[in-house]
């Protein structure tokens, strides 16, 4: 049976290096599951694979979208499955690599077929959020979908606004459209999770942030500044540098905030992934054990 090897884990855990090694062994391309590496011009801030790596191993879903393009986990599921169907004609194994939790779940388990929000509804809801604030959005959600209101993170404005968009678009509570049924896939899924002691992971995050700065993250962010309000750039690394450019705090503060906010994001990823009993966990240092496991199953 055809299979997809999913290499996942928190940011800075070594996923890219392992994915390239596994893809090389199985003569597979790498299909990125990173919601920000999709966009052009964000190579440094998203730690996208190096050009040399992409020449050696074919990569998909990297640098293929404009910063103004709309994208979602539902679109990723659709595009991934279509591409995988094509690639399986010449490959027995495909390698997926990334840390975007919703994108990985969309491919492995499927997501509910939520209607795409029209540009008009999205624009109107964004205008209302800008004008009236999060509290008003939460109140609207309470009225139109009390079930979701009781469980959603009301401080996460992106989730609240999106839920309101769906309610407005469909005229139905968002919670009624969510079934959480796991879809069957025509391929085997093998999940490899990378884990490290928290201190080592945080040290890796710090070193990678310093390398991003040395590689030109500030200059990259300056080049993207006019797009700063786009959702693609609502991302750790860019947000802090934009605030530095705006003079809100010095560069040293921006760097420390990037490290701190990346640690917070890594902890969220760990919490999300740990709930999945299908993941086989390894240290990124245990390369031999990982390959032995893949050969044995």
Secondary structure, DSSP 8 states (H G I E B T S, - for coil): --EEEEEEESTTSSHHHHHHHHHHHTT--EEE--TTTTBTT-TTTTT---HHHHHHS-EESSS-B-TT----HHHHHHHHHHHHHHHTTT-SEEEEE---HHHHHHHHH---------HHHHHHHHHHHHHH-HHHHHHHHHHH-HHHHTTS-TT-HHHHHHHHHHHHHHSS-GGGG--------SSEEEEEEE---HHHHHHHHHHHHHHHHHHTHHHHHHHHGGGTTSGGG-STTHHHHHHHHTTSS-HHHHHHHHHHHHHHHHHHHHHHHHT-TTEEEE-TT-HHHHHHHHHH-
